[in-house]
């Protein structure tokens, strides 16, 4: 008689499979959560980078405007 065809071994394998299946599904959900965290991190990093580029352009434009305006000596 083969060991794997023994009824007790078949029962233990089925029982183990039944108990491990929910854990496998949970780990898939965990991986999905990690994937979402990575996607969110990349998106935030891209938004910060784009925002920094926009601020650089705005400051450069403001500095150019300030240089182009004549100093009237009026103010503050």
HUCOR-V830488 format. One record per backbone hydrogen bond with DSSP energy under -1.0 kcal/mol. CO is the residue of the C=O (numbers start at 1). NH is the residue of the N-H. If there is no record, write none. Layout:
CO&NH + CO&NH
This chain:
3&6 + 6&10 + 7&11 + 8&12 + 9&13 + 10&14 + 11&15 + 12&16 + 13&17 + 14&18 + 15&19 + 16&20 + 17&21 + 20&24 + 21&25 + 22&26 + 23&27 + 24&28 + 25&29 + 26&30 + 27&31 + 28&32 + 29&33 + 30&34 + 31&35 + 32&36 + 33&37 + 34&38 + 35&39 + 36&40 + 37&41 + 38&42 + 39&43 + 40&44 + 41&45 + 42&46 + 43&47 + 44&48 + 45&49 + 46&50 + 47&51 + 48&52 + 49&53 + 50&54 + 51&55 + 52&56 + 53&57 + 54&58 + 55&59 + 56&60 + 57&61 + 58&62 + 59&63 + 60&64 + 61&65 + 62&66 + 63&67 + 64&68 + 65&69
